[in-house]
Amino acid sequence: MRKVRPLTVHHLNELLLVCSLVLLVAVAAVRLSSRSGLPTLLLYLGMGVALGTDGLGVTFDNAELTQVIGYAALVVILAEGGLGTKWQEIKPALPTAAALSTAGVAVSVGVTAAAAHYVVGLDWRQALIIGAVVSSTDAAAVFSVLRKVPLPKRLTGTLEAESGFNDAPVVILVVAFSSQGPIDAWYLLIGEIVLELAIGAAIGLAIGWLGSYGLRRVALPASGLYPIAVMAIAVVAYAGGALAHGSGFLAVYLASLVMGNAKLPHWPATRGFAEGLGWLAQIGMFVLLGLLVTPHELADDIWPAVVVGLVLTVVARPLSVLVSTAPFRVAWREKALLSWAGLRGAVPIVLATIPMVGEVPDSRRIFNIVFVLVIIYTLIQGPTLPWFATRLHLEEAEGTADLGIESAPLERLRGHLLSVSIPKDSRMHGVEVAELRLPPGAAVTLVVRDGSSFVPLPSTVLRRGDELLVVATDPVRDAAEQRLRAVGRGGKLAGWLGTGGG
């Protein structure tokens, strides 16, 4: 029996060196991606392939470890997406997003599986697995691309909510199709999906509300503890939902959505921390998935991947959009964009490890087909989405930049310290402090300008780049923040012009 060598400090040093170098190259690749228009997904997967057996010779074939790390990364990515999603944007889109995540997924699975069976020649179990795996839009891909494309808020909200919701039913389907026994009847699958979604939604909303309630009322001794607490609460929502036999992915997204719209203290720091963790999760997951694939085995699966992806992109996705949006008033241009914006990414590749772990026959071929499909159609859809939106005349001019307001609780004084940054295109430029007309109980106590600080007078004129410290008592904190945002968008006449601060 071969003796396993224990992990030593020397091994740790080598591992840290390799991981840090990979991270540095990945960070530099983001710059290359932004200039070339290539999705970062492809660059990270390429790094993993370059490190693998056909590249530098790193041998890695542990599908179970890849699945575990992939699940953990998806939790972080969904948490980051939920924290950055504005409730005002997705609220009108919730019915459409829910339909796309349920009825739309069912249509997409059926059409794609039929193509995989009748055109490619896969047996029904393999075809259903592929249909379920590729029917989920990728949260990381959608969140990253949509934040670069100024689409109408209704469409952005629909796509973000769909990508946050549809992982849950797809995971249930993939696990059911990958089980060794016979596949359950369709009505049993629907009942299981509804039950797990209900449990996950209830747990996610409850934990998100409790976490927000606690963080708003407890002053932690260091501002750096708030981001850690927020991410820990999001992970608790996932684990609680999964252990309760519900959808952990839906739970973490909803909990993060609740906290992201609860005006928590030190919010810009929390968003920056979550965004950094999201990038780290994407890099680790994509590189690991690239390591798992063996490029010289992909040649026989390129044609099946092209055919299945073509049916998915031009038939299944548009048909699922038409069926899901039928009860709602959605313009044809918006339906066309929703059809083209069904971006795939790392999520389908991670889900393709489930049949490998379950030892489904030909599971390696399923993984290869999904891998090639994602590469080809991400390369096509991602860079062309902005062009497609422009051709459909759906791009919106970017509005006035919102103020960056950070809140720190003053527990004993029952007040809040608001840190306000005035961006370069804010209409607060040129407004006097007295013209802010803050509610009684709120006042501008300090202005930081060009590296120096001073106590402002009522006649002090605010400028671009100024940072303000505003003290507000607890009862008027929300009103003060709303008024500051209103002035930032509408200037000193915001109240009469009807510019809101929501």
Buried (B, 14 or more C-beta within 10 A) or exposed (E): EEEEEEEEEEEEEEEEEEEEEBBEBBEEBBEEBEEEEBBBBBBBBBBBBBBBBBBEEEEBBBBEBBBEBBBBBBBBBBBBBBBBBBBEBBEEBBBBBBBBBBBBBBBBBBBBBBBBBEBBEBEEBBBBBBBBBBBBBBBBBBBBBBEEBBBBBBBBBBBBBBBBBBBBBBBBBBBBBBBEEEBBEEEEBBEBBEBBBEBBBBBBBBBBBBBBEEBBEEEBEEEEEBBEBBBEBBBBBBBBBBEBEBBBBBBBBBBBBBBBBBBBBBBEBBBEBBBEBBBBBBBBBBBBBBBBBBBEBBEEBBEBBBBBBBBBBEBBBBBBBBBBBEEEEBEEBBBBBBBBBBBBBBBBBBBBBBBBBBEBEBBBBBBBBBBBBBBBBBBEBBBEBBEBBEEBEBBEEEEBBEBBBBBBBBEEEEBBBBBBBBBEEBBBBEBBBBBBEBBEBBBBEBBBBEEEEEEBEEEBEBBEBBBBBBBBBBEBBBBBBBBBBBBBBBBBEBBEEEBEBE
